[in-house]
């Protein structure tokens, strides 16, 4: 697998202008925002996998496993998001 370049973007509306800024989360002071966005993406992927498996029929053990993973991701997001400001 290739290494991907990850960035954190910020979109600002200032009057009639729009400004977009992008930072490397590992070089700039925005690692916190990157971790929050990464967890949101993981939660979205987990929810999509749950929906996909439910359409095909999911056993109880699988459902419980996905719910545990989803709960852990949401717990981590809650901890990180406690002091997150936009």
N, C-alpha and C positions, 0 to 999 in steps of 0.2 A: 504494500500500500504506500502511496506517495504521501509526503508530508504536505499538509494543507496550511495555507497562510490564514490565520484567523484574525479578524479585526472586530473592533467594537465601533459602531457608528452612532452618531448623534445628529438628529435632525432638529433644527431650531427654526421657528417662524418669528421673524423680527419685522414687524410692520408689514410691508408688502414684499419683503425678501425672504428667501429660504436659504439657510446655510446648513451644509452637511459636512461633518468632520469625521474622520476615521483614524483610529489609533491601533497600534499593535498592543494587545493587552499585556504582553510580557515585557514590553519596553517602556510603556507609558504607565501612568498611575490610574489604570482602569481595570485591573485584574478582577476587582470585586464585581463590577458590572458584567464582565465576561462570564464569571462563574454563575451569576444569576441567570443570564441568558442561556448558558449551557444547560442548566437544570431545567429551565422552562422547555427547552428543545427535547430533553430526555423524557420529560413528563408527557409531552405531546406524542412522541414516538411510542411510548409505552401504552398510552390510551388508544392509539391507532392499532397496535398489535392486539390489544384486548378486543376491540371491535371486530377485527379481522378473524380472530380465533372464535369469537362468539357466533359469527356467521357460519363457520364450518362445524361448530359444535365443540365445546371445550369441556373437559372433565373437571370435576370439583377441585382436584389437586392443582391442576394448571391455573384455574381461576384464583385459588388462594395464593399461589406463588406470584401471579401478576399483581394481585391486590397488595401483597407484602412489598413488592418492588415499588409499586406506585406510591404506597404509603411512606416508604423510606425516602423516595425522591421529594415528595411533598413536605416531609419533615425537614429535610435539608434546606429546601427553598424557604420554608418559614423561618428557619434560623438565620439564613443569609439575608432574607428580605426584611427582617425586623428593623434594620437601620437604613434601608435603601430609600434614597430620595431621588426624585426626578427634578 
